[in-house]
Amino acid sequence: MAAGTLASPPAATSLHEFPYPPQTHRGVAQDSPTGGVPPVTDLVLGAAAGCLACVFTNPLEVVKTRLQLQGELQPPGTYPRHYRGVLRAAGAVCRADGLRGLQKGLAAGLLYQGLMNGVRFYCYSHAEDAGWTAYPGGTVAAGAVAGAVGAFVGSPAYLVKTHLQAQTQAAVAVGHQHNHESISGAFESIYRQHGVAGLWRGVSGAVPRVAVGSAAQLATFASAKDWVCEHQWFGEGSWAAVLAGGMVSGVAVAVTMTPFDVISTRLYNQPVEADGTGKLYRGFLDCVLRISSKEGLLGLYKGIGAVYLRLGPHTVLSLFFWDELRKMVRHQQPPGT
């Protein structure tokens, strides 16, 4: 099937049950035409699917980063708000950096999605092959662990992505400006100043962010999609139902994930001392306490609109591209392999 068609996937893959690539179910032979593909192949396909989805959702990442850094450690109402809401913030980015500004950090974002989703899909495929997802709560636990491992591996790319997306003209700048010239220059500068450990600065916020987001998404996605279908808004198994389910479950995911997202952005973007110690936050808990005390509890929910609007489309695009790539791979396999 050509990429771009919105037909539902084969029943054997049960793609719409959860936003991770399921492997073969019990009773479905690995060499079945509708069966799964090896975990190593899923690593490549998952990485490619995440990258394709990133191209479309990266502008919301730029907007989210600016909103989350705005008014850092300042009481509400005491700082100029250059970015107000998702649409107006996107307009502000375009005025300051041009239309290309909405794709700032794209190369680093693609690297992150490739590393994180590839590792996450690979780990989840292994967990399902081992039968761990068959236990009560196994799907959620496996998704959370796979997400945490993927976040750790992809952390250096997310660090650079955050730096690049925060950079803008001084008049509308928010957060610390690292002034990297390019993605390669950013990696080189961080490594030269702080070594390998510096590339994983902020990982303490990234791991719980993805673990909590993955668990919340897995726990709510199937129920939300079924609820949409029960109300007969869209046909069962259609991609419209998956998108609608993703947007509905995105409410729960955004509420649980945004505080971790804000903390992750702050830890990644803060300036550091020569020894790598953060100048604003000593670590995860200190970041929570400082934001809460200076900006109030709502400070932990900055950018929630952009987080929510990104979740549904990114989930369904990742699923769609992953499914289409998988079909192409199965198409290329000789019969009986």
C-alpha positions as CSV (number, residue, x, y, z in Angstrom):
1,M,0.0,0.0,0.0
2,A,1.3,3.4,-0.9
3,A,2.2,5.7,2.0
4,G,-0.5,8.4,2.4
5,T,-3.5,6.1,2.2
6,L,-5.6,6.0,5.3
7,A,-6.7,2.4,5.4
8,S,-6.7,0.5,8.7
9,P,-3.8,-1.9,9.3
10,P,-4.2,-5.7,9.4
11,A,-6.0,-7.0,12.5
12,A,-3.0,-9.0,13.5
13,T,-0.9,-6.0,14.3
14,S,-3.6,-4.3,16.5
15,L,-2.0,-1.0,15.8
16,H,-4.8,1.1,17.3
17,E,-4.7,-0.6,20.7
18,F,-1.7,1.4,21.9
19,P,0.8,3.9,20.5
20,Y,3.7,1.5,20.3
21,P,4.6,-1.0,17.6
22,P,3.2,-4.4,18.7
23,Q,5.0,-7.5,17.6
24,T,3.4,-10.7,16.6
25,H,0.6,-11.9,18.9
26,R,0.4,-15.4,20.2
27,G,-0.8,-17.7,17.6
28,V,0.4,-15.5,14.7
29,A,3.5,-16.9,13.1
30,Q,6.5,-14.7,12.6
31,D,6.4,-15.6,8.9
32,S,2.7,-14.8,8.6
33,P,2.0,-12.1,6.0
34,T,0.2,-10.1,8.6
35,G,2.7,-10.9,11.4
36,G,5.3,-8.6,12.9
37,V,8.8,-7.8,11.9
38,P,12.0,-8.4,13.9
39,P,12.8,-6.0,16.8
40,V,15.9,-4.7,15.0
41,T,13.8,-3.8,12.0
42,D,11.3,-2.1,14.3
43,L,14.2,0.0,15.7
44,V,14.8,1.4,12.2
45,L,11.2,1.8,11.3
46,G,10.3,3.3,14.6
47,A,13.1,5.8,14.3
48,A,12.1,6.7,10.7
49,A,8.4,7.1,11.8
50,G,9.3,9.4,14.7
51,C,11.5,11.5,12.4
52,L,8.8,11.9,9.8
53,A,6.3,13.0,12.4
54,C,8.8,15.4,13.9
55,V,9.0,17.4,10.6
56,F,5.3,18.3,11.0
57,T,5.2,18.9,14.8
58,N,8.6,20.6,15.3
59,P,7.0,24.1,15.1
60,L,4.9,23.3,18.2
61,E,8.1,22.2,19.9
62,V,9.7,25.6,19.3
63,V,6.6,27.4,20.6
64,K,6.4,25.2,23.6
65,T,10.1,25.8,24.5
66,R,9.6,29.6,24.3
67,L,6.5,29.5,26.5
68,Q,8.1,27.3,29.1
69,L,11.2,29.5,29.4
70,Q,9.3,32.8,29.5
71,G,9.3,34.4,32.9
72,E,11.8,31.9,34.3
73,L,11.9,32.2,38.1
74,Q,9.9,35.5,38.0
75,P,6.6,36.1,39.7
76,P,3.6,36.3,37.3
77,G,3.0,39.8,36.0
78,T,6.5,41.0,36.6
79,Y,8.0,40.3,33.1
80,P,7.1,41.2,29.5
81,R,5.2,38.4,27.8
82,H,6.4,38.2,24.2
83,Y,4.7,34.9,23.7
84,R,0.9,34.6,24.5
85,G,-0.8,31.4,23.6
86,V,0.1,29.0,20.9
87,L,-1.0,30.9,17.8
88,R,0.3,34.3,18.9
89,A,3.5,32.7,20.1
90,A,3.9,31.2,16.6
91,G,3.4,34.6,15.1
92,A,6.0,36.1,17.4
93,V,8.5,33.5,16.4
94,C,7.9,34.2,12.7
95,R,8.2,37.9,13.2
96,A,11.5,37.6,15.1
97,D,13.1,34.7,13.2
98,G,11.2,34.4,9.9
99,L,9.1,31.4,8.9
100,R,12.1,29.2,9.2
101,G,12.2,30.0,12.9
102,L,9.4,27.6,13.4
103,Q,11.7,24.8,12.3
104,K,14.6,25.8,14.6
105,G,16.4,22.8,16.1
106,L,14.8,20.5,13.5
107,A,18.1,18.6,12.9
108,A,18.6,18.0,16.6
109,G,14.9,17.1,16.9
110,L,15.2,14.5,14.1
111,L,18.3,13.0,15.8
112,Y,16.4,12.9,19.1
113,Q,13.3,11.3,17.6
114,G,15.4,8.7,15.7
115,L,17.4,7.7,18.8
116,M,14.5,7.9,21.3
117,N,11.8,6.2,19.2
118,G,14.2,3.7,17.7
119,V,15.3,2.5,21.1
120,R,11.8,2.8,22.6
121,F,10.2,0.7,19.9
122,Y,13.0,-1.8,20.0
123,C,12.7,-2.3,23.8
124,Y,8.9,-2.5,23.6
125,S,9.1,-5.1,20.9
126,H,11.4,-7.2,23.0
127,A,9.1,-6.8,26.0
128,E,6.2,-8.1,24.0
129,D,8.2,-11.0,22.5
130,A,9.1,-11.9,26.1
131,G,5.4,-11.9,27.1
132,W,5.8,-9.1,29.7
133,T,2.9,-7.1,28.2
134,A,0.5,-10.0,28.8
135,Y,0.5,-9.4,32.5
136,P,-1.9,-6.9,34.1
137,G,-0.3,-3.4,33.8
138,G,2.5,-4.9,31.7
139,T,1.7,-2.8,28.6
140,V,2.0,0.4,30.7
141,A,5.0,-0.7,32.6
142,A,6.8,-1.8,29.4
143,G,6.0,1.4,27.7
144,A,7.2,3.5,30.6
145,V,10.5,1.6,30.9
146,A,11.0,1.6,27.1
147,G,10.4,5.3,27.1
148,A,12.8,5.9,29.9
149,V,15.6,4.0,28.1
150,G,14.9,5.9,24.9
151,A,14.9,9.2,26.7
152,F,18.3,8.5,28.3
153,V,19.9,7.5,24.9
154,G,18.4,10.5,23.1
155,S,19.1,13.0,25.9
156,P,22.1,14.8,24.3
157,A,20.1,15.5,21.2
158,Y,17.2,16.9,23.2
159,L,19.7,19.1,25.1
160,V,21.0,20.6,21.9
161,K,17.4,20.9,20.5
162,T,16.3,22.9,23.5
163,H,19.3,25.2,23.2
164,L,18.7,25.9,19.5
165,Q,15.0,26.4,19.8
166,A,15.4,28.9,22.7
167,Q,17.8,31.1,20.6
168,T,16.3,34.2,19.1
169,Q,16.8,38.0,18.8
170,A,17.6,39.7,22.1
171,A,14.4,41.8,22.0
172,V,12.2,38.7,22.4
173,A,14.7,36.2,24.0
174,V,13.5,34.1,26.9
175,G,15.7,31.8,29.0
176,H,19.5,31.6,28.8
177,Q,20.9,32.1,25.2
178,H,23.6,29.6,24.4
179,N,24.3,31.1,21.0
180,H,25.3,28.0,19.2
181,E,26.0,28.4,15.5
182,S,24.9,24.9,14.4
183,I,24.0,21.5,15.8
184,S,27.5,20.2,15.3
185,G,28.9,23.4,16.9
186,A,26.6,22.9,19.9
187,F,27.8,19.3,20.5
188,E,31.4,20.3,20.1
189,S,31.0,23.3,22.5
190,I,29.3,21.3,25.2
191,Y,31.8,18.4,24.9
192,R,34.8,20.7,24.9
193,Q,33.6,22.6,28.0
194,H,32.0,19.8,30.1
195,G,33.0,16.5,28.6
196,V,30.8,13.5,28.0
197,A,28.9,14.1,31.2
198,G,27.9,17.5,30.0
199,L,26.0,16.0,27.0
200,W,23.7,14.2,29.5
201,R,23.1,17.3,31.6
202,G,19.4,17.5,32.4
203,V,18.7,13.8,31.8
204,S,17.2,13.6,35.3
205,G,14.2,15.6,34.0
206,A,14.0,13.9,30.6
207,V,13.7,10.3,31.8
208,P,10.7,10.8,34.1
209,R,9.2,13.1,31.4
210,V,9.1,10.4,28.8
211,A,8.3,7.6,31.2
212,V,5.3,9.4,32.7
213,G,4.1,10.5,29.2
214,S,4.4,7.0,27.8
215,A,2.6,5.4,30.7
216,A,-0.2,8.0,30.7
217,Q,-0.6,7.6,26.9
218,L,-0.7,3.9,27.0
219,A,-3.2,3.9,29.9
220,T,-5.6,6.3,28.2
221,F,-5.2,6.0,24.5
222,A,-7.2,2.8,23.8
223,S,-10.0,3.8,26.2
224,A,-10.2,7.2,24.6
225,K,-10.3,5.8,21.1
226,D,-13.0,3.3,22.0
227,W,-15.0,6.1,23.6
228,V,-14.8,8.1,20.3
229,C,-16.0,5.0,18.3
230,E,-18.8,4.3,20.7
231,H,-20.2,7.8,20.1
232,Q,-20.0,6.9,16.4
233,W,-18.1,10.1,15.5
234,F,-15.8,8.1,13.3
235,G,-15.6,4.5,11.9
236,E,-13.9,2.0,14.2
237,G,-10.4,1.4,13.0
238,S,-10.2,4.6,10.9
239,W,-7.3,6.9,11.2
240,A,-9.7,9.7,12.1
241,A,-10.7,7.7,15.1
242,V,-7.1,7.2,16.1
243,L,-6.4,11.0,15.8
244,A,-9.6,11.8,17.8
245,G,-8.6,9.2,20.4
246,G,-5.2,10.7,20.6
247,M,-6.6,14.2,21.1
248,V,-9.0,13.0,23.8
249,S,-6.3,11.0,25.7
250,G,-4.0,13.9,25.1
251,V,-5.9,15.8,27.8
252,A,-4.8,13.3,30.5
253,V,-1.3,13.0,29.1
254,A,-0.8,16.8,28.9
255,V,-2.0,17.3,32.5
256,T,0.4,14.6,33.8
257,M,3.3,15.2,31.5
258,T,3.6,19.1,31.3
259,P,5.2,19.6,34.7
260,F,7.9,17.1,33.8
261,D,8.2,18.8,30.4
262,V,8.7,22.2,31.9
263,I,11.3,20.9,34.4
264,S,13.1,19.1,31.6
265,T,13.3,22.2,29.4
266,R,14.6,24.3,32.4
267,L,17.3,21.8,33.4
268,Y,18.4,21.5,29.8
269,N,18.6,25.2,29.0
270,Q,20.0,26.6,32.2
271,P,23.5,28.2,32.2
272,V,26.1,26.1,34.0
273,E,29.3,26.7,36.0
274,A,32.7,25.6,34.7
275,D,32.3,22.3,36.7
276,G,28.9,21.6,35.0
277,T,26.8,22.6,38.0
278,G,23.6,24.4,37.1
279,K,23.5,28.1,38.0
280,L,19.7,28.1,38.5
281,Y,18.8,24.6,39.6
282,R,20.8,21.9,41.4
283,G,18.6,19.1,40.1
284,F,15.1,17.8,39.5
285,L,13.6,18.4,43.0
286,D,15.3,21.8,43.4
287,C,13.8,22.8,40.0
288,V,10.3,21.8,41.1
289,L,10.7,23.7,44.4
290,R,12.1,26.9,42.8
291,I,9.5,27.1,40.0
292,S,6.7,26.5,42.5
293,S,8.0,29.1,45.0
294,K,8.8,31.8,42.4
295,E,6.2,31.3,39.7
296,G,3.5,29.4,41.5
297,L,2.2,26.0,40.7
298,L,0.9,27.2,37.4
299,G,4.5,27.8,36.4
300,L,4.8,24.0,36.1
301,Y,2.1,24.1,33.4
302,K,3.6,26.7,31.1
303,G,3.2,25.7,27.5
304,I,0.5,23.1,28.2
305,G,-1.5,24.3,25.1
306,A,1.4,23.5,22.8
307,V,2.1,20.2,24.6
308,Y,-1.6,19.2,24.1
309,L,-1.8,20.3,20.5
310,R,1.4,18.4,19.6
311,L,0.4,15.1,21.3
312,G,-2.5,13.9,19.1
313,P,-1.0,14.7,15.7
314,H,2.5,13.4,16.7
315,T,1.0,10.2,18.0
316,V,-1.1,9.5,15.0
317,L,1.6,10.6,12.5
318,S,4.2,8.3,14.2
319,L,1.7,5.4,14.1
320,F,0.7,6.1,10.5
321,F,4.2,6.3,9.2
322,W,5.4,3.3,11.2
323,D,2.5,1.2,9.9
324,E,3.1,2.2,6.3
325,L,6.8,1.6,6.6
326,R,6.1,-1.8,8.1
327,K,3.8,-2.7,5.3
328,M,6.5,-1.8,2.8
329,V,9.0,-4.0,4.6
330,R,6.6,-7.0,4.7
331,H,5.9,-6.4,1.0
332,Q,9.6,-6.7,0.2
333,Q,10.0,-9.9,2.1
334,P,10.0,-13.1,0.0
335,P,7.1,-15.5,0.8
336,G,7.8,-17.8,3.7
337,T,10.6,-15.6,5.2
